[in-house]
Amino acid sequence: MEQVAEQAGDITGEVFQHFFVQCRTSHALMDHMDKYMLGRMLDQVLLLLMEPGDAELESYLNFETKAHATYGVEQHMYETLMNSVRDVVRNDLNGDYDAEISAAFDERIEYLLQKIDTVAD
Ligand code: HEM
């Protein structure tokens, strides 16, 4: 992620552009959000993806998943959003996105989605 920040700068615009192409319903849900709200949301998503361990993770995910359900956010949108972050990072890192980074990213996404699913049940 540090490397992405160095090479690509702020990826917020790119990530949401990609996300909205993949999911038009999410685009409609987020239509009222300005770049600051989008930036704050992506900061949290990046923290979840990067922070090692899971201190306070469950209570945070519990809180956000419940709040997001009231906005009309559905489970499948989390996967699309996280995959959008991954795709943008992969694209921006070019050849530096190696098998190790790829495996770590996919594993972390899988882990977070499982936690989100558990909260939603
Ligand atoms: C784990 C993944 C996610 C995290 C950590 C997260 C986090 C956040 C945060 C922190 C905010 C508040 C931004 C602010 O300060 O104004 C926010 C707002 C919002 N998020 Fe997410 N988000 C996630 C996934 C999603 C997904 C998948 C969608 C799908 C469309 C979504 C839709 C929204 C919407 C519509 C709002 C605005 C709610 C309002 O009007 O107050 N989020 N999110």
Backbone and ligand atoms as CSV (ligand in chain L), in Angstrom:
chain,resi,resn,atom,element,x,y,z
A,1,MET,N,N,0.828,-1.202,0.000
A,1,MET,CA,C,0.000,0.000,0.000
A,1,MET,C,C,0.869,1.260,0.000
A,2,GLU,N,N,1.941,1.196,0.793
A,2,GLU,CA,C,2.878,2.324,0.801
A,2,GLU,C,C,3.408,2.569,-0.607
A,3,GLN,N,N,3.722,1.444,-1.251
A,3,GLN,CA,C,4.259,1.517,-2.610
A,3,GLN,C,C,3.227,2.132,-3.569
A,4,VAL,N,N,1.964,1.759,-3.376
A,4,VAL,CA,C,0.901,2.313,-4.235
A,4,VAL,C,C,0.803,3.818,-4.017
A,5,ALA,N,N,0.848,4.229,-2.734
A,5,ALA,CA,C,0.741,5.656,-2.426
A,5,ALA,C,C,1.878,6.421,-3.108
A,6,GLU,N,N,3.061,5.825,-3.066
A,6,GLU,CA,C,4.214,6.481,-3.703
A,6,GLU,C,C,4.048,6.552,-5.225
A,7,GLN,N,N,3.598,5.433,-5.800
A,7,GLN,CA,C,3.545,5.363,-7.257
A,7,GLN,C,C,2.306,6.002,-7.861
A,8,ALA,N,N,1.190,5.897,-7.134
A,8,ALA,CA,C,-0.063,6.345,-7.743
A,8,ALA,C,C,-0.716,7.516,-7.033
A,9,GLY,N,N,-0.228,7.881,-5.852
A,9,GLY,CA,C,-0.852,8.966,-5.103
A,9,GLY,C,C,-2.197,8.519,-4.549
A,10,ASP,N,N,-3.160,9.426,-4.575
A,10,ASP,CA,C,-4.475,9.127,-4.005
A,10,ASP,C,C,-5.281,8.274,-4.987
A,11,ILE,N,N,-5.663,7.082,-4.544
A,11,ILE,CA,C,-6.369,6.174,-5.459
A,11,ILE,C,C,-7.894,6.247,-5.303
A,12,THR,N,N,-8.363,7.196,-4.475
A,12,THR,CA,C,-9.812,7.245,-4.194
A,12,THR,C,C,-10.660,7.318,-5.474
A,13,GLY,N,N,-10.310,8.278,-6.339
A,13,GLY,CA,C,-11.106,8.465,-7.558
A,13,GLY,C,C,-11.123,7.215,-8.419
A,14,GLU,N,N,-9.949,6.635,-8.582
A,14,GLU,CA,C,-9.822,5.432,-9.414
A,14,GLU,C,C,-10.648,4.271,-8.862
A,15,VAL,N,N,-10.568,4.086,-7.529
A,15,VAL,CA,C,-11.274,2.959,-6.919
A,15,VAL,C,C,-12.786,3.113,-7.105
A,16,PHE,N,N,-13.306,4.312,-6.823
A,16,PHE,CA,C,-14.760,4.461,-6.932
A,16,PHE,C,C,-15.243,4.434,-8.381
A,17,GLN,N,N,-14.416,4.951,-9.271
A,17,GLN,CA,C,-14.785,4.869,-10.686
A,17,GLN,C,C,-14.940,3.393,-11.099
A,18,HIS,N,N,-13.973,2.606,-10.702
A,18,HIS,CA,C,-13.984,1.172,-11.008
A,18,HIS,C,C,-15.183,0.491,-10.342
A,19,PHE,N,N,-15.398,0.816,-9.070
A,19,PHE,CA,C,-16.493,0.214,-8.293
A,19,PHE,C,C,-17.844,0.531,-8.941
A,20,PHE,N,N,-18.032,1.773,-9.350
A,20,PHE,CA,C,-19.321,2.181,-9.898
A,20,PHE,C,C,-19.601,1.543,-11.255
A,21,VAL,N,N,-18.544,1.277,-12.018
A,21,VAL,CA,C,-18.738,0.571,-13.290
A,21,VAL,C,C,-19.198,-0.865,-13.006
A,22,GLN,N,N,-18.622,-1.457,-11.944
A,22,GLN,CA,C,-18.973,-2.847,-11.609
A,22,GLN,C,C,-20.368,-2.940,-10.994
A,23,CYS,N,N,-20.800,-1.892,-10.290
A,23,CYS,CA,C,-22.080,-1.970,-9.559
A,23,CYS,C,C,-22.830,-0.651,-9.637
A,24,ARG,N,N,-23.796,-0.609,-10.520
A,24,ARG,CA,C,-24.554,0.633,-10.729
A,24,ARG,C,C,-25.448,0.953,-9.535
A,25,THR,N,N,-25.917,-0.086,-8.853
A,25,THR,CA,C,-26.767,0.150,-7.681
A,25,THR,C,C,-25.971,0.867,-6.597
A,26,SER,N,N,-24.710,0.466,-6.435
A,26,SER,CA,C,-23.864,1.137,-5.441
A,26,SER,C,C,-23.658,2.595,-5.844
A,27,HIS,N,N,-23.499,2.811,-7.130
A,27,HIS,CA,C,-23.311,4.180,-7.614
A,27,HIS,C,C,-24.506,5.035,-7.191
A,28,ALA,N,N,-25.693,4.483,-7.401
A,28,ALA,CA,C,-26.911,5.229,-7.049
A,28,ALA,C,C,-26.956,5.490,-5.541
A,29,LEU,N,N,-26.583,4.488,-4.746
A,29,LEU,CA,C,-26.613,4.651,-3.280
A,29,LEU,C,C,-25.641,5.725,-2.802
A,30,MET,N,N,-24.532,5.879,-3.552
A,30,MET,CA,C,-23.469,6.778,-3.096
A,30,MET,C,C,-23.467,8.116,-3.825
A,31,ASP,N,N,-24.502,8.330,-4.579
A,31,ASP,CA,C,-24.572,9.510,-5.430
A,31,ASP,C,C,-24.449,10.834,-4.661
A,32,HIS,N,N,-24.940,10.837,-3.422
A,32,HIS,CA,C,-24.936,12.074,-2.618
A,32,HIS,C,C,-23.599,12.318,-1.924
A,33,MET,N,N,-22.683,11.366,-2.017
A,33,MET,CA,C,-21.433,11.490,-1.250
A,33,MET,C,C,-20.425,12.358,-1.991
A,34,ASP,N,N,-19.850,13.333,-1.281
A,34,ASP,CA,C,-18.815,14.148,-1.927
A,34,ASP,C,C,-17.461,13.460,-1.775
A,35,LYS,N,N,-16.436,14.086,-2.349
A,35,LYS,CA,C,-15.132,13.413,-2.361
A,35,LYS,C,C,-14.552,13.233,-0.961
A,36,TYR,N,N,-14.980,14.079,-0.029
A,36,TYR,CA,C,-14.457,13.947,1.339
A,36,TYR,C,C,-15.068,12.722,2.026
A,37,MET,N,N,-16.379,12.542,1.824
A,37,MET,CA,C,-17.033,11.357,2.402
A,37,MET,C,C,-16.446,10.098,1.781
A,38,LEU,N,N,-16.278,10.129,0.458
A,38,LEU,CA,C,-15.719,8.952,-0.225
A,38,LEU,C,C,-14.304,8.677,0.284
A,39,GLY,N,N,-13.536,9.756,0.478
A,39,GLY,CA,C,-12.165,9.617,0.971
A,39,GLY,C,C,-12.141,9.009,2.363
A,40,ARG,N,N,-13.076,9.465,3.233
A,40,ARG,CA,C,-13.094,8.927,4.601
A,40,ARG,C,C,-13.496,7.457,4.586
A,41,MET,N,N,-14.439,7.132,3.713
A,41,MET,CA,C,-14.845,5.729,3.640
A,41,MET,C,C,-13.689,4.864,3.138
A,42,LEU,N,N,-13.033,5.306,2.083
A,42,LEU,CA,C,-11.943,4.487,1.541
A,42,LEU,C,C,-10.798,4.343,2.551
A,43,ASP,N,N,-10.528,5.405,3.323
A,43,ASP,CA,C,-9.487,5.301,4.360
A,43,ASP,C,C,-9.768,4.133,5.300
A,44,GLN,N,N,-11.043,4.004,5.685
A,44,GLN,CA,C,-11.402,2.906,6.600
A,44,GLN,C,C,-11.260,1.551,5.922
A,45,VAL,N,N,-11.662,1.507,4.647
A,45,VAL,CA,C,-11.552,0.243,3.915
A,45,VAL,C,C,-10.077,-0.154,3.788
A,46,LEU,N,N,-9.229,0.823,3.492
A,46,LEU,CA,C,-7.795,0.528,3.341
A,46,LEU,C,C,-7.196,0.085,4.672
A,47,LEU,N,N,-7.641,0.715,5.754
A,47,LEU,CA,C,-7.139,0.293,7.073
A,47,LEU,C,C,-7.498,-1.167,7.340
A,48,LEU,N,N,-8.753,-1.510,7.022
A,48,LEU,CA,C,-9.179,-2.900,7.242
A,48,LEU,C,C,-8.337,-3.868,6.411
A,49,LEU,N,N,-8.025,-3.435,5.200
A,49,LEU,CA,C,-7.250,-4.317,4.316
A,49,LEU,C,C,-5.789,-4.416,4.748
A,50,MET,N,N,-5.276,-3.365,5.375
A,50,MET,CA,C,-3.841,-3.323,5.677
A,50,MET,C,C,-3.467,-3.721,7.088
A,51,GLU,N,N,-4.335,-3.353,8.056
A,51,GLU,CA,C,-3.965,-3.567,9.451
A,51,GLU,C,C,-3.744,-5.047,9.729
A,52,PRO,N,N,-2.602,-5.374,10.250
A,52,PRO,CA,C,-2.431,-6.774,10.628
A,52,PRO,C,C,-3.250,-7.061,11.892
A,53,GLY,N,N,-3.583,-8.307,12.107
A,53,GLY,CA,C,-4.349,-8.670,13.296
A,53,GLY,C,C,-5.769,-8.167,13.185
A,54,ASP,N,N,-6.529,-8.352,14.247
A,54,ASP,CA,C,-7.910,-7.922,14.141
A,54,ASP,C,C,-8.441,-7.292,15.425
A,55,ALA,N,N,-7.553,-6.538,16.084
A,55,ALA,CA,C,-7.986,-5.850,17.288
A,55,ALA,C,C,-9.138,-4.915,16.936
A,56,GLU,N,N,-10.214,-5.028,17.645
A,56,GLU,CA,C,-11.397,-4.180,17.479
A,56,GLU,C,C,-12.075,-4.313,16.119
A,57,LEU,N,N,-11.540,-5.211,15.298
A,57,LEU,CA,C,-12.083,-5.350,13.953
A,57,LEU,C,C,-13.547,-5.799,13.963
A,58,GLU,N,N,-13.832,-6.781,14.825
A,58,GLU,CA,C,-15.191,-7.311,14.811
A,58,GLU,C,C,-16.215,-6.277,15.251
A,59,SER,N,N,-15.876,-5.508,16.280
A,59,SER,CA,C,-16.877,-4.530,16.722
A,59,SER,C,C,-17.023,-3.406,15.688
A,60,TYR,N,N,-15.904,-3.044,15.033
A,60,TYR,CA,C,-16.004,-2.014,13.987
A,60,TYR,C,C,-16.850,-2.525,12.813
A,61,LEU,N,N,-16.561,-3.752,12.379
A,61,LEU,CA,C,-17.318,-4.301,11.246
A,61,LEU,C,C,-18.791,-4.480,11.608
A,62,ASN,N,N,-19.011,-4.862,12.835
A,62,ASN,CA,C,-20.368,-5.029,13.319
A,62,ASN,C,C,-21.129,-3.703,13.209
A,63,PHE,N,N,-20.473,-2.654,13.702
A,63,PHE,CA,C,-21.057,-1.313,13.679
A,63,PHE,C,C,-21.322,-0.850,12.240
A,64,GLU,N,N,-20.292,-0.946,11.393
A,64,GLU,CA,C,-20.435,-0.434,10.017
A,64,GLU,C,C,-21.421,-1.271,9.189
A,65,THR,N,N,-21.375,-2.590,9.349
A,65,THR,CA,C,-22.257,-3.436,8.535
A,65,THR,C,C,-23.713,-3.136,8.875
A,66,LYS,N,N,-23.981,-2.955,10.160
A,66,LYS,CA,C,-25.369,-2.650,10.567
A,66,LYS,C,C,-25.780,-1.261,10.060
A,67,ALA,N,N,-24.874,-0.280,10.202
A,67,ALA,CA,C,-25.185,1.073,9.723
A,67,ALA,C,C,-25.409,1.027,8.209
A,68,HIS,N,N,-24.532,0.305,7.514
A,68,HIS,CA,C,-24.623,0.250,6.054
A,68,HIS,C,C,-25.886,-0.458,5.572
A,69,ALA,N,N,-26.366,-1.420,6.347
A,69,ALA,CA,C,-27.603,-2.107,5.953
A,69,ALA,C,C,-28.754,-1.094,5.929
A,70,THR,N,N,-28.718,-0.133,6.825
A,70,THR,CA,C,-29.786,0.877,6.836
A,70,THR,C,C,-29.682,1.833,5.641
A,71,TYR,N,N,-28.474,1.914,5.019
A,71,TYR,CA,C,-28.347,2.749,3.800
A,71,TYR,C,C,-28.802,1.968,2.560
A,72,GLY,N,N,-29.057,0.663,2.746
A,72,GLY,CA,C,-29.442,-0.166,1.599
A,72,GLY,C,C,-28.278,-0.937,0.989
A,73,VAL,N,N,-27.150,-0.982,1.708
A,73,VAL,CA,C,-25.970,-1.697,1.192
A,73,VAL,C,C,-26.177,-3.211,1.345
A,74,GLU,N,N,-25.916,-3.955,0.259
A,74,GLU,CA,C,-26.087,-5.405,0.282
A,74,GLU,C,C,-24.736,-6.102,0.353
A,75,GLN,N,N,-24.769,-7.358,0.804
A,75,GLN,CA,C,-23.525,-8.116,1.028
A,75,GLN,C,C,-22.596,-8.147,-0.189
A,76,HIS,N,N,-23.173,-8.405,-1.355
A,76,HIS,CA,C,-22.332,-8.568,-2.546
A,76,HIS,C,C,-21.538,-7.297,-2.862
A,77,MET,N,N,-22.028,-6.141,-2.376
A,77,MET,CA,C,-21.346,-4.871,-2.687
A,77,MET,C,C,-19.992,-4.774,-1.987
A,78,TYR,N,N,-19.873,-5.424,-0.834
A,78,TYR,CA,C,-18.584,-5.392,-0.120
A,78,TYR,C,C,-17.508,-6.103,-0.953
A,79,GLU,N,N,-17.917,-7.232,-1.519
A,79,GLU,CA,C,-16.942,-7.975,-2.322
A,79,GLU,C,C,-16.525,-7.161,-3.550
A,80,THR,N,N,-17.517,-6.540,-4.186
A,80,THR,CA,C,-17.213,-5.751,-5.379
A,80,THR,C,C,-16.301,-4.573,-5.028
A,81,LEU,N,N,-16.573,-3.948,-3.879
A,81,LEU,CA,C,-15.750,-2.808,-3.469
A,81,LEU,C,C,-14.306,-3.249,-3.191
A,82,MET,N,N,-14.162,-4.306,-2.428
A,82,MET,CA,C,-12.790,-4.741,-2.083
A,82,MET,C,C,-12.043,-5.243,-3.316
A,83,ASN,N,N,-12.751,-5.910,-4.194
A,83,ASN,CA,C,-12.098,-6.340,-5.437
A,83,ASN,C,C,-11.702,-5.133,-6.293
A,84,SER,N,N,-12.474,-4.062,-6.204
A,84,SER,CA,C,-12.121,-2.854,-6.957
A,84,SER,C,C,-10.825,-2.257,-6.420
A,85,VAL,N,N,-10.686,-2.234,-5.080
A,85,VAL,CA,C,-9.436,-1.736,-4.493
A,85,VAL,C,C,-8.281,-2.602,-5.003
A,86,ARG,N,N,-8.458,-3.917,-4.919
A,86,ARG,CA,C,-7.402,-4.839,-5.349
A,86,ARG,C,C,-7.027,-4.613,-6.826
A,87,ASP,N,N,-8.029,-4.469,-7.674
A,87,ASP,CA,C,-7.759,-4.312,-9.109
A,87,ASP,C,C,-6.997,-3.022,-9.405
A,88,VAL,N,N,-7.377,-1.955,-8.695
A,88,VAL,CA,C,-6.695,-0.672,-8.904
A,88,VAL,C,C,-5.241,-0.762,-8.420
A,89,VAL,N,N,-5.060,-1.374,-7.247
A,89,VAL,CA,C,-3.695,-1.532,-6.716
A,89,VAL,C,C,-2.866,-2.387,-7.689
A,90,ARG,N,N,-3.444,-3.477,-8.157
A,90,ARG,CA,C,-2.723,-4.360,-9.087
A,90,ARG,C,C,-2.315,-3.585,-10.342
A,91,ASN,N,N,-3.242,-2.809,-10.829
A,91,ASN,CA,C,-2.983,-2.027,-12.033
A,91,ASN,C,C,-1.894,-0.968,-11.793
A,92,ASP,N,N,-1.992,-0.281,-10.640
A,92,ASP,CA,C,-1.035,0.790,-10.359
A,92,ASP,C,C,0.360,0.262,-10.052
A,93,LEU,N,N,0.412,-0.933,-9.465
A,93,LEU,CA,C,1.740,-1.490,-9.137
A,93,LEU,C,C,2.388,-2.183,-10.329
A,94,ASN,N,N,1.580,-2.385,-11.348
A,94,ASN,CA,C,2.109,-3.028,-12.551
A,94,ASN,C,C,2.821,-4.331,-12.229
A,95,GLY,N,N,4.073,-4.448,-12.697
A,95,GLY,CA,C,4.832,-5.687,-12.478
A,95,GLY,C,C,5.188,-5.934,-11.022
A,96,ASP,N,N,5.087,-4.901,-10.172
A,96,ASP,CA,C,5.443,-5.090,-8.758
A,96,ASP,C,C,4.366,-5.837,-7.971
A,97,TYR,N,N,3.215,-6.029,-8.587
A,97,TYR,CA,C,2.151,-6.791,-7.924
A,97,TYR,C,C,2.444,-8.267,-8.144
A,98,ASP,N,N,3.221,-8.843,-7.230
A,98,ASP,CA,C,3.676,-10.220,-7.457
A,98,ASP,C,C,2.737,-11.240,-6.800
A,99,ALA,N,N,3.116,-12.493,-6.930
A,99,ALA,CA,C,2.262,-13.583,-6.440
A,99,ALA,C,C,2.044,-13.485,-4.929
A,100,GLU,N,N,3.067,-13.018,-4.225
A,100,GLU,CA,C,2.964,-12.931,-2.764
A,100,GLU,C,C,1.942,-11.864,-2.359
A,101,ILE,N,N,2.036,-10.696,-2.997
A,101,ILE,CA,C,1.079,-9.616,-2.707
A,101,ILE,C,C,-0.327,-10.074,-3.088
A,102,SER,N,N,-0.423,-10.710,-4.239
A,102,SER,CA,C,-1.717,-11.165,-4.733
A,102,SER,C,C,-2.374,-12.132,-3.738
A,103,ALA,N,N,-1.581,-13.101,-3.255
A,103,ALA,CA,C,-2.126,-14.092,-2.316
A,103,ALA,C,C,-2.539,-13.406,-1.013
A,104,ALA,N,N,-1.712,-12.479,-0.531
A,104,ALA,CA,C,-2.003,-11.799,0.738
A,104,ALA,C,C,-3.285,-10.967,0.617
A,105,PHE,N,N,-3.420,-10.294,-0.503
A,105,PHE,CA,C,-4.599,-9.451,-0.746
A,105,PHE,C,C,-5.860,-10.310,-0.761
A,106,ASP,N,N,-5.820,-11.388,-1.555
A,106,ASP,CA,C,-7.004,-12.236,-1.697
A,106,ASP,C,C,-7.388,-12.884,-0.365
A,107,GLU,N,N,-6.367,-13.263,0.384
A,107,GLU,CA,C,-6.624,-13.902,1.677
A,107,GLU,C,C,-7.304,-12.903,2.629
A,108,ARG,N,N,-6.801,-11.678,2.635
A,108,ARG,CA,C,-7.358,-10.662,3.530
A,108,ARG,C,C,-8.804,-10.313,3.144
A,109,ILE,N,N,-9.046,-10.208,1.841
A,109,ILE,CA,C,-10.409,-9.900,1.380
A,109,ILE,C,C,-11.361,-11.017,1.819
A,110,GLU,N,N,-10.912,-12.243,1.590
A,110,GLU,CA,C,-11.726,-13.403,1.963
A,110,GLU,C,C,-12.056,-13.374,3.458
A,111,TYR,N,N,-11.048,-13.068,4.254
A,111,TYR,CA,C,-11.191,-13.013,5.713
A,111,TYR,C,C,-12.217,-11.939,6.114
A,112,LEU,N,N,-12.089,-10.753,5.544
A,112,LEU,CA,C,-13.000,-9.656,5.887
A,112,LEU,C,C,-14.437,-9.972,5.447
A,113,LEU,N,N,-14.565,-10.564,4.261
A,113,LEU,CA,C,-15.909,-10.879,3.768
A,113,LEU,C,C,-16.581,-11.917,4.657
A,114,GLN,N,N,-15.784,-12.862,5.148
A,114,GLN,CA,C,-16.350,-13.870,6.060
A,114,GLN,C,C,-16.844,-13.203,7.337
A,115,LYS,N,N,-16.064,-12.264,7.847
A,115,LYS,CA,C,-16.465,-11.550,9.072
A,115,LYS,C,C,-17.740,-10.739,8.823
A,116,ILE,N,N,-17.791,-10.076,7.680
A,116,ILE,CA,C,-18.967,-9.259,7.348
A,116,ILE,C,C,-20.207,-10.149,7.212
A,117,ASP,N,N,-20.021,-11.325,6.610
A,117,ASP,CA,C,-21.127,-12.278,6.471
A,117,ASP,C,C,-21.629,-12.717,7.834
A,118,THR,N,N,-20.704,-12.955,8.741
A,118,THR,CA,C,-21.079,-13.413,10.082
A,118,THR,C,C,-21.903,-12.341,10.794
A,119,VAL,N,N,-21.463,-11.090,10.641
A,119,VAL,CA,C,-22.181,-9.985,11.288
A,119,VAL,C,C,-23.593,-9.874,10.728
A,120,ALA,N,N,-23.686,-10.050,9.408
A,120,ALA,CA,C,-24.970,-9.842,8.741
A,120,ALA,C,C,-25.991,-10.930,9.103
A,121,ASP,N,N,-25.494,-12.115,9.513
A,121,ASP,CA,C,-26.430,-13.231,9.807
A,121,ASP,C,C,-27.260,-12.977,11.051
L,1,HEM,C1,C,-15.936,-2.644,4.895
L,1,HEM,C2,C,-16.324,-1.825,3.947
L,1,HEM,C3,C,-16.795,-0.422,4.237
L,1,HEM,C4,C,-16.366,0.475,5.184
L,1,HEM,C5,C,-15.291,0.282,6.234
L,1,HEM,C6,C,-17.153,1.678,5.007
L,1,HEM,C7,C,-17.002,2.826,5.759
L,1,HEM,C8,C,-17.776,3.962,5.639
L,1,HEM,C9,C,-17.624,5.160,6.413
L,1,HEM,C10,C,-16.547,5.382,7.488
L,1,HEM,C11,C,-18.581,6.039,6.018
L,1,HEM,C12,C,-18.811,7.451,6.537
L,1,HEM,C13,C,-18.070,8.453,5.653
L,1,HEM,C14,C,-18.137,9.860,6.240
L,1,HEM,O1,O,-17.369,10.136,7.158
L,1,HEM,O2,O,-18.971,10.636,5.808
L,1,HEM,C15,C,-19.349,5.386,4.987
L,1,HEM,C16,C,-20.444,5.943,4.363
L,1,HEM,C17,C,-21.187,5.315,3.380
L,1,HEM,N1,N,-20.916,4.096,2.787
L,1,HEM,FE1,FE,-19.438,2.824,3.322
L,1,HEM,N2,N,-18.032,1.510,3.963
L,1,HEM,C18,C,-17.851,0.242,3.477
L,1,HEM,C19,C,-18.514,-0.342,2.421
L,1,HEM,C20,C,-19.518,0.228,1.699
L,1,HEM,C21,C,-20.174,-0.383,0.561
L,1,HEM,C22,C,-19.861,-1.766,-0.027
L,1,HEM,C23,C,-21.110,0.488,0.132
L,1,HEM,C24,C,-22.010,0.208,-1.051
L,1,HEM,C25,C,-22.615,1.095,-1.774
L,1,HEM,C26,C,-21.083,1.656,1.014
L,1,HEM,C27,C,-21.908,2.766,0.972
L,1,HEM,C28,C,-21.863,3.851,1.823
L,1,HEM,C29,C,-22.816,4.963,1.788
L,1,HEM,C30,C,-24.022,5.092,0.856
L,1,HEM,C31,C,-22.395,5.858,2.778
L,1,HEM,C32,C,-23.029,7.234,3.106
L,1,HEM,C33,C,-24.019,7.122,4.239
L,1,HEM,C34,C,-24.576,8.496,4.596
L,1,HEM,O3,O,-25.269,9.069,3.765
L,1,HEM,O4,O,-24.277,8.968,5.703
L,1,HEM,N3,N,-20.074,1.467,1.933
L,1,HEM,N4,N,-18.839,4.130,4.765
